[in-house]
Amino acid sequence: MSDDETGGQRSPEGVRWRIDPGRGVGPLRIGMPMDAAIRALDSSGQGPVERSEKASVPVYASRGWSILIYPAVLPAAVAPDTVDQIELLPPAQVELLGRPLLGVPLANAGGFLLDVDSRTERHGYLIEAPGLGIRVWSGGGPGWPISSVSVNRPRPPALVVSPDFSFTEIDQVVRTLGFAGGAVTLRAPLLAGEPEVAEWTRRHVLLRYTFDPVTLLRVLYLDGGEAVGVPAVQKLVARLPQLSEGQVLADMGSTDEVTCLRAIQAVSVLRLAAARDRLVRLSQHAQVSLRTAAIRTLINLPDPIMPA
């Protein structure tokens, strides 16, 4: 493979920085030691690297500020600096699956990312593909060119488990599939036998569980490289009873306050844009708890992906 395909000895204009979803871009990797990342930039002709700030956030910038590396925020006593995020700016060239991103109209990139990652979201002029760990920003409308591409850790998908399926039952299913772990709370749970936080691991897959003792919202997050494709995870998803999108939308019309509040929470977790109209109605509800939750969720709900 030639230098201009790997981030070799070329100017930023001549280097095609290829994104490896969930891992990094070019020679840079999420989680690699910062000193190794600096050496990688230097050896690819992008040095000297300087330590600076962007919007009061510490960054390591390549020559010309076309590649920015953001360190993970950890105390020095805990771990040395590692790469948490990589941002690429013009005149660098960056591509995903052979498709360029920088300079492409935002709407075009949004449609492409949605084809690759079904969980792709838009927030104003920012489009994020959480399953890929990629964010693109234009600073303008659908036709504006993308002026920033960020590569981060992928955001794991979430499952909303049926409130009637107890922690004991979840723990049994998880352990049967070879995961080890359990509750990680330090204090006794508010509801006996129902810890608010738990974690299980199996090889490179991490399962994180949270529980709201008021609404009985149970959420299981899948974390780890390509966790969704792991056979044990696929079996887990099949065996756990979950709240479907249809059930969540129906529960938003419930006259029971707790059921409706849990549904609003589930909308936020599952990022259900289809709930927008229902949230608007609930934002005018007489019950303060429902009104507040609906407004908060509505604000954070993703915008529709713009047509190309």
ZAVOBA-425428 format. One line per field, with one value per residue (C-alpha): x, y, z; residue number from 1; residue in one letter. Coordinates in Angstrom, 1 decimal. Last residue first. Example, Ala and Ser with C-alpha at 12.3 -4.5 7.8 and 13.67 -1.06 7.14 Angstrom:
<sites>
c1	c(13.7 / 12.3)
c2	c(-1.1 / -4.5)
c3	c(7.1 / 7.8)
i	c(2 / 1)
aa	c(S / A)
</sites>
This chain:
<sites>
c1	c(-29.8 / -32.7 / -32.1 / -32.0 / -34.8 / -33.6 / -32.4 / -34.3 / -32.4 / -34.9 / -37.9 / -36.5 / -36.2 / -39.6 / -41.2 / -39.6 / -40.7 / -44.3 / -44.5 / -43.2 / -45.3 / -48.6 / -50.8 / -49.4 / -48.2 / -44.9 / -47.0 / -48.5 / -45.0 / -43.7 / -46.5 / -45.5 / -41.8 / -42.3 / -41.3 / -37.8 / -37.2 / -33.7 / -33.9 / -32.7 / -34.7 / -37.9 / -37.4 / -37.4 / -40.7 / -42.1 / -41.1 / -42.9 / -46.1 / -46.0 / -45.3 / -48.2 / -50.8 / -53.2 / -51.2 / -50.7 / -46.9 / -47.4 / -48.5 / -45.3 / -43.2 / -45.1 / -44.7 / -41.0 / -40.7 / -40.1 / -37.8 / -38.0 / -34.4 / -33.7 / -33.1 / -30.8 / -28.8 / -28.5 / -27.2 / -24.8 / -23.4 / -23.0 / -21.0 / -22.2 / -23.7 / -20.4 / -18.5 / -15.7 / -17.1 / -20.2 / -23.8 / -26.0 / -28.8 / -31.6 / -34.3 / -36.9 / -38.7 / -40.2 / -39.1 / -36.4 / -34.6 / -32.3 / -29.0 / -27.1 / -23.7 / -22.6 / -19.0 / -17.7 / -14.0 / -13.9 / -17.2 / -18.0 / -20.9 / -21.8 / -24.5 / -26.2 / -29.5 / -29.6 / -33.0 / -33.0 / -34.7 / -35.8 / -33.9 / -30.7 / -28.2 / -25.1 / -21.9 / -23.5 / -21.6 / -24.2 / -23.1 / -20.1 / -19.2 / -20.7 / -20.8 / -24.3 / -25.9 / -24.5 / -26.5 / -29.7 / -29.4 / -28.5 / -31.5 / -33.8 / -32.4 / -32.7 / -36.4 / -38.3 / -41.5 / -40.0 / -39.3 / -35.8 / -34.9 / -31.9 / -29.1 / -26.7 / -23.1 / -21.6 / -18.6 / -15.3 / -14.5 / -13.6 / -14.4 / -14.8 / -14.9 / -15.7 / -18.5 / -19.8 / -23.0 / -25.9 / -28.0 / -27.6 / -24.6 / -21.8 / -20.8 / -20.2 / -19.4 / -19.3 / -18.1 / -18.0 / -19.3 / -22.3 / -22.9 / -23.2 / -23.4 / -24.5 / -24.0 / -25.5 / -28.7 / -28.5 / -28.7 / -28.7 / -27.3 / -28.7 / -29.1 / -25.3 / -24.0 / -27.0 / -27.5 / -23.9 / -24.5 / -27.7 / -26.1 / -23.0 / -25.1 / -27.1 / -23.9 / -22.5 / -19.0 / -16.0 / -14.6 / -16.3 / -14.8 / -16.2 / -13.9 / -15.4 / -15.0 / -12.7 / -10.6 / -8.7 / -6.8 / -7.1 / -9.4 / -10.1 / -9.7 / -10.6 / -9.4 / -10.9 / -9.9 / -6.2 / -4.4 / -2.6 / -0.9 / -3.1 / -4.4 / -1.8 / -2.0 / -5.7 / -7.8 / -9.4 / -8.8 / -6.5 / -7.9 / -5.9 / -6.3 / -5.4 / -5.5 / -3.9 / -1.2 / 1.4 / -0.5 / -2.3 / -2.4 / -5.5 / -6.5 / -10.1 / -10.5 / -12.4 / -9.4 / -6.2 / -2.5 / 0.1 / 2.2 / 3.0 / 5.9 / 4.8 / 2.4 / 4.9 / 3.6 / 6.4 / 5.5 / 1.9 / 2.7 / 5.2 / 2.5 / 0.1 / 2.7 / 3.2 / -0.5 / -0.8 / -3.4 / -7.0 / -8.5 / -6.0 / -4.0 / -2.1 / -4.9 / -8.1 / -9.3 / -10.8 / -14.6 / -14.8 / -11.4 / -11.4 / -9.0 / -6.9 / -6.1 / -2.9 / -2.2 / -3.7 / -2.3 / 1.3 / 2.9 / 5.3 / 2.7 / -0.8 / -1.8 / -3.1 / -0.7 / 2.2 / 1.4 / 0.0)
c2	c(14.9 / 14.6 / 15.7 / 13.1 / 13.9 / 15.7 / 13.7 / 13.8 / 15.7 / 18.6 / 16.3 / 14.2 / 17.1 / 18.4 / 15.0 / 14.5 / 17.9 / 17.4 / 13.9 / 15.0 / 18.1 / 16.4 / 18.8 / 17.7 / 20.3 / 18.5 / 15.4 / 16.6 / 17.5 / 14.1 / 12.3 / 14.2 / 13.4 / 9.7 / 8.5 / 10.0 / 7.0 / 7.5 / 4.1 / 5.5 / 8.7 / 6.9 / 4.5 / 7.4 / 8.6 / 5.1 / 4.9 / 8.1 / 6.8 / 3.6 / 5.5 / 8.0 / 5.4 / 7.0 / 5.3 / 7.2 / 7.0 / 3.2 / 2.9 / 4.4 / 2.2 / -0.9 / -0.1 / 0.5 / -2.9 / -3.3 / -6.3 / -9.9 / -11.2 / -14.5 / -13.2 / -10.4 / -12.8 / -15.2 / -12.4 / -11.4 / -15.0 / -15.1 / -11.9 / -9.6 / -6.9 / -6.7 / -5.4 / -4.2 / -3.8 / -2.5 / -3.6 / -1.5 / -3.1 / -0.9 / -1.7 / 1.0 / 0.1 / 3.6 / 4.3 / 1.7 / 2.9 / 0.1 / 0.2 / -2.7 / -2.6 / -5.6 / -5.7 / -7.8 / -8.4 / -11.8 / -12.1 / -9.4 / -8.6 / -5.3 / -4.2 / -1.0 / -0.2 / -3.5 / -5.1 / -7.9 / -5.7 / -2.4 / 0.6 / -1.3 / -1.9 / 0.3 / -0.3 / -1.0 / -3.3 / -6.1 / -9.0 / -10.4 / -13.2 / -13.9 / -17.4 / -17.5 / -19.0 / -16.1 / -13.6 / -15.6 / -16.0 / -12.3 / -11.2 / -13.5 / -12.3 / -8.7 / -9.2 / -9.4 / -7.6 / -4.2 / -5.7 / -5.0 / -1.8 / -2.7 / -0.2 / 0.2 / 1.0 / 4.4 / 3.8 / 5.3 / 8.4 / 9.6 / 13.2 / 14.8 / 18.5 / 20.9 / 19.0 / 21.0 / 23.0 / 21.7 / 20.4 / 23.7 / 25.1 / 24.6 / 21.4 / 18.8 / 15.0 / 12.5 / 9.0 / 6.3 / 3.7 / 2.5 / 6.1 / 7.5 / 11.2 / 14.1 / 17.7 / 20.7 / 20.5 / 17.3 / 14.5 / 10.8 / 7.6 / 4.5 / 2.5 / 2.7 / 2.1 / 3.3 / 6.1 / 7.1 / 7.5 / 9.5 / 11.8 / 12.3 / 13.5 / 15.8 / 17.4 / 18.2 / 16.6 / 18.7 / 16.2 / 12.8 / 10.9 / 7.5 / 4.4 / 2.7 / 5.8 / 8.6 / 11.5 / 14.1 / 16.8 / 20.4 / 20.6 / 19.3 / 15.9 / 15.2 / 12.2 / 11.4 / 9.6 / 9.0 / 8.0 / 10.1 / 8.0 / 6.2 / 6.5 / 8.8 / 11.1 / 11.7 / 10.8 / 12.9 / 11.0 / 12.9 / 14.8 / 14.4 / 17.1 / 16.6 / 19.5 / 22.0 / 23.1 / 20.7 / 18.3 / 19.4 / 17.8 / 18.9 / 20.2 / 21.6 / 25.3 / 25.7 / 24.1 / 24.0 / 23.4 / 20.7 / 20.8 / 18.1 / 18.7 / 16.9 / 15.7 / 13.7 / 10.3 / 9.6 / 12.7 / 11.7 / 8.2 / 9.5 / 11.8 / 8.8 / 6.7 / 9.5 / 9.7 / 6.0 / 4.2 / 4.3 / 5.2 / 4.4 / 6.6 / 5.1 / 6.1 / 6.5 / 4.9 / 1.7 / 1.7 / 2.2 / 2.1 / 5.5 / 6.0 / 9.2 / 9.9 / 11.9 / 14.4 / 17.6 / 16.8 / 16.9 / 13.6 / 11.2 / 8.5 / 8.6 / 5.1 / 5.6 / 8.4 / 6.2 / 3.4 / 0.0)
c3	c(-0.3 / 2.1 / 5.7 / 8.4 / 10.8 / 14.0 / 17.0 / 20.3 / 23.0 / 23.3 / 23.1 / 25.9 / 28.3 / 27.3 / 27.8 / 31.2 / 32.4 / 31.3 / 32.7 / 36.1 / 36.2 / 35.5 / 33.6 / 30.3 / 27.8 / 27.0 / 26.7 / 23.4 / 22.0 / 23.2 / 21.3 / 18.1 / 18.5 / 19.3 / 15.8 / 16.5 / 18.9 / 20.3 / 22.1 / 25.4 / 25.1 / 24.0 / 26.9 / 29.4 / 27.9 / 28.1 / 31.8 / 32.4 / 30.8 / 32.8 / 36.0 / 35.4 / 34.6 / 32.0 / 29.3 / 26.0 / 26.1 / 26.7 / 23.1 / 21.8 / 24.0 / 22.9 / 19.2 / 19.6 / 21.3 / 25.0 / 25.4 / 26.6 / 26.8 / 25.0 / 21.4 / 22.6 / 24.7 / 21.7 / 19.6 / 22.3 / 22.6 / 18.8 / 18.7 / 15.9 / 18.2 / 20.1 / 17.1 / 19.4 / 22.9 / 24.6 / 24.7 / 27.0 / 28.9 / 30.2 / 32.8 / 33.5 / 36.7 / 36.9 / 40.5 / 40.9 / 37.7 / 36.6 / 34.7 / 33.1 / 31.3 / 29.2 / 28.2 / 25.3 / 24.7 / 26.4 / 28.2 / 30.7 / 33.0 / 34.7 / 37.1 / 38.3 / 40.1 / 42.0 / 42.2 / 44.9 / 47.4 / 45.9 / 47.0 / 46.4 / 49.2 / 48.8 / 46.9 / 43.5 / 41.2 / 40.6 / 38.5 / 36.7 / 34.4 / 31.0 / 29.6 / 28.0 / 31.1 / 33.1 / 31.0 / 31.2 / 35.0 / 35.6 / 33.6 / 35.6 / 38.9 / 37.7 / 37.2 / 33.9 / 34.5 / 33.5 / 30.0 / 28.9 / 27.1 / 24.9 / 24.1 / 21.3 / 22.2 / 21.3 / 19.1 / 20.4 / 18.5 / 15.0 / 14.2 / 10.8 / 10.4 / 7.5 / 5.8 / 2.8 / 3.1 / 1.0 / 3.9 / 5.9 / 7.8 / 10.2 / 8.4 / 11.0 / 10.8 / 13.6 / 13.5 / 16.2 / 13.7 / 15.8 / 16.8 / 13.3 / 14.2 / 12.0 / 13.2 / 11.5 / 13.6 / 15.5 / 13.0 / 14.0 / 12.5 / 14.2 / 10.9 / 10.4 / 6.9 / 4.9 / 7.5 / 7.0 / 3.2 / 3.7 / 6.2 / 4.0 / 1.1 / 3.3 / 4.8 / 1.3 / 0.9 / 1.6 / 4.2 / 3.8 / 0.9 / 0.1 / -0.1 / 2.8 / 4.9 / 3.6 / 4.9 / 3.0 / 5.0 / 3.8 / 5.7 / 9.2 / 10.8 / 14.4 / 16.5 / 19.8 / 23.1 / 22.4 / 25.6 / 28.3 / 30.9 / 33.5 / 37.0 / 38.5 / 35.5 / 36.2 / 33.2 / 30.6 / 27.4 / 25.0 / 22.0 / 18.8 / 16.1 / 12.4 / 10.0 / 12.4 / 9.9 / 11.4 / 13.6 / 16.7 / 20.2 / 22.0 / 25.4 / 25.6 / 26.2 / 22.9 / 21.2 / 23.2 / 22.5 / 22.4 / 19.2 / 16.7 / 14.4 / 12.5 / 9.8 / 7.7 / 8.5 / 10.9 / 13.0 / 13.1 / 14.3 / 16.8 / 18.3 / 18.4 / 20.2 / 22.8 / 23.3 / 24.1 / 21.9 / 23.1 / 19.7 / 17.0 / 14.7 / 11.7 / 9.3 / 11.3 / 14.4 / 15.9 / 15.9 / 12.2 / 10.4 / 8.8 / 5.9 / 5.9 / 2.3 / 2.3 / -0.5 / 0.9 / 4.4 / 2.9 / 2.2 / 3.9 / 4.7 / 5.9 / 4.8 / 1.3 / 0.3 / 1.4 / -1.0 / 0.0)
i	c(308 / 307 / 306 / 305 / 304 / 303 / 302 / 301 / 300 / 299 / 298 / 297 / 296 / 295 / 294 / 293 / 292 / 291 / 290 / 289 / 288 / 287 / 286 / 285 / 284 / 283 / 282 / 281 / 280 / 279 / 278 / 277 / 276 / 275 / 274 / 273 / 272 / 271 / 270 / 269 / 268 / 267 / 266 / 265 / 264 / 263 / 262 / 261 / 260 / 259 / 258 / 257 / 256 / 255 / 254 / 253 / 252 / 251 / 250 / 249 / 248 / 247 / 246 / 245 / 244 / 243 / 242 / 241 / 240 / 239 / 238 / 237 / 236 / 235 / 234 / 233 / 232 / 231 / 230 / 229 / 228 / 227 / 226 / 225 / 224 / 223 / 222 / 221 / 220 / 219 / 218 / 217 / 216 / 215 / 214 / 213 / 212 / 211 / 210 / 209 / 208 / 207 / 206 / 205 / 204 / 203 / 202 / 201 / 200 / 199 / 198 / 197 / 196 / 195 / 194 / 193 / 192 / 191 / 190 / 189 / 188 / 187 / 186 / 185 / 184 / 183 / 182 / 181 / 180 / 179 / 178 / 177 / 176 / 175 / 174 / 173 / 172 / 171 / 170 / 169 / 168 / 167 / 166 / 165 / 164 / 163 / 162 / 161 / 160 / 159 / 158 / 157 / 156 / 155 / 154 / 153 / 152 / 151 / 150 / 149 / 148 / 147 / 146 / 145 / 144 / 143 / 142 / 141 / 140 / 139 / 138 / 137 / 136 / 135 / 134 / 133 / 132 / 131 / 130 / 129 / 128 / 127 / 126 / 125 / 124 / 123 / 122 / 121 / 120 / 119 / 118 / 117 / 116 / 115 / 114 / 113 / 112 / 111 / 110 / 109 / 108 / 107 / 106 / 105 / 104 / 103 / 102 / 101 / 100 / 99 / 98 / 97 / 96 / 95 / 94 / 93 / 92 / 91 / 90 / 89 / 88 / 87 / 86 / 85 / 84 / 83 / 82 / 81 / 80 / 79 / 78 / 77 / 76 / 75 / 74 / 73 / 72 / 71 / 70 / 69 / 68 / 67 / 66 / 65 / 64 / 63 / 62 / 61 / 60 / 59 / 58 / 57 / 56 / 55 / 54 / 53 / 52 / 51 / 50 / 49 / 48 / 47 / 46 / 45 / 44 / 43 / 42 / 41 / 40 / 39 / 38 / 37 / 36 / 35 / 34 / 33 / 32 / 31 / 30 / 29 / 28 / 27 / 26 / 25 / 24 / 23 / 22 / 21 / 20 / 19 / 18 / 17 / 16 / 15 / 14 / 13 / 12 / 11 / 10 / 9 / 8 / 7 / 6 / 5 / 4 / 3 / 2 / 1)
aa	c(A / P / M / I / P / D / P / L / N / I / L / T / R / I / A / A / T / R / L / S / V / Q / A / H / Q / S / L / R / V / L / R / D / R / A / A / A / L / R / L / V / S / V / A / Q / I / A / R / L / C / T / V / E / D / T / S / G / M / D / A / L / V / Q / G / E / S / L / Q / P / L / R / A / V / L / K / Q / V / A / P / V / G / V / A / E / G / G / D / L / Y / L / V / R / L / L / T / V / P / D / F / T / Y / R / L / L / V / H / R / R / T / W / E / A / V / E / P / E / G / A / L / L / P / A / R / L / T / V / A / G / G / A / F / G / L / T / R / V / V / Q / D / I / E / T / F / S / F / D / P / S / V / V / L / A / P / P / R / P / R / N / V / S / V / S / S / I / P / W / G / P / G / G / G / S / W / V / R / I / G / L / G / P / A / E / I / L / Y / G / H / R / E / T / R / S / D / V / D / L / L / F / G / G / A / N / A / L / P / V / G / L / L / P / R / G / L / L / E / V / Q / A / P / P / L / L / E / I / Q / D / V / T / D / P / A / V / A / A / P / L / V / A / P / Y / I / L / I / S / W / G / R / S / A / Y / V / P / V / S / A / K / E / S / R / E / V / P / G / Q / G / S / S / D / L / A / R / I / A / A / D / M / P / M / G / I / R / L / P / G / V / G / R / G / P / D / I / R / W / R / V / G / E / P / S / R / Q / G / G / T / E / D / D / S / M)
</sites>
